[in-house]
């Protein structure tokens, strides 16, 4: 059962860097105990002002501590240059 979630929204500026970033962190959430729940592009704004196209990721974790461990992991932090080159990320912990 998931007790915490990481919700990430991304405005991609560089698709090549974004693909490299995804490759760099592939499988990391599962190794830390997370489960990919949503990964895709927001295709329509149903309410509110439409913004730039976004990619959305939601990962469920057994605890907030496990979610924080994912973000703090060496592998995730090593991908920081790719993440920064890829676009604008907003990463939130929801518990």
NORDA-V665829 format. One record per residue. N is the residue number from 1. RES is the residue in one letter. OMEGA is omega in radians with two decimals (none if undefined). D_CENTER is the distance of its C-alpha to the mean C-alpha in Angstrom with 2 decimals. Layout:
N_RES_OMEGA_D_CENTER, N_RES_OMEGA_D_CENTER
//
This chain:
1_X_-3.13_19.50, 2_X_3.08_16.25, 3_X_-3.11_17.01, 4_X_-3.08_13.67, 5_X_2.92_10.23, 6_X_3.10_6.89, 7_X_-3.10_6.27, 8_X_2.98_4.20, 9_X_-3.05_6.83, 10_X_2.92_7.82, 11_X_-3.04_11.50, 12_X_3.05_12.17, 13_X_-3.07_15.38, 14_X_-3.07_15.84, 15_X_3.12_15.05, 16_X_3.10_16.50, 17_X_3.12_14.41, 18_X_3.10_11.17, 19_X_3.11_12.72, 20_X_3.09_13.76, 21_X_3.13_10.43, 22_X_3.10_9.18, 23_X_-3.10_12.63, 24_X_-3.10_12.55, 25_X_-3.11_9.88, 26_X_3.09_11.13, 27_X_-3.10_12.38, 28_X_-3.11_11.29, 29_X_3.13_9.86, 30_X_3.14_13.19, 31_X_-3.13_15.22, 32_X_3.11_14.21, 33_X_3.13_14.88, 34_X_3.11_11.65, 35_X_3.09_11.72, 36_X_-3.12_9.46, 37_X_-3.12_10.79, 38_X_2.98_9.56, 39_X_3.14_8.38, 40_X_-3.13_10.56, 41_X_3.02_12.14, 42_X_-3.01_13.75, 43_X_-3.08_17.30, 44_X_3.01_19.42, 45_X_-3.10_19.77, 46_X_3.06_21.98, 47_X_-3.14_22.77, 48_X_-3.12_22.59, 49_X_3.10_22.70, 50_X_3.09_20.75, 51_X_3.09_18.54, 52_X_3.08_17.14, 53_X_-3.10_15.33, 54_X_2.96_11.59, 55_X_-3.07_8.90, 56_X_3.11_7.15, 57_X_3.03_4.78, 58_X_3.13_6.57, 59_X_3.10_7.43, 60_X_3.13_10.99, 61_X_3.13_12.79, 62_X_-3.13_16.55, 63_X_3.05_16.57, 64_X_3.13_15.09, 65_X_3.11_16.42, 66_X_3.10_14.50, 67_X_3.10_11.13, 68_X_3.11_12.55, 69_X_3.08_13.80, 70_X_-3.12_10.49, 71_X_-3.10_9.61, 72_X_-3.06_13.33, 73_X_3.13_13.86, 74_X_-3.11_15.79, 75_X_3.14_13.85, 76_X_-3.13_10.51, 77_X_3.11_12.76, 78_X_3.14_14.75, 79_X_-3.10_12.07, 80_X_-3.14_12.16, 81_X_3.09_14.83, 82_X_3.14_13.03, 83_X_-3.11_9.99, 84_X_3.11_12.78, 85_X_-3.03_14.76, 86_X_-3.08_12.28, 87_X_-3.12_12.01, 88_X_-3.09_11.28, 89_X_2.96_7.93, 90_X_-3.03_8.26, 91_X_-3.08_6.46, 92_X_3.04_8.87, 93_X_-3.14_10.53, 94_X_-3.13_12.65, 95_X_none_15.70
//
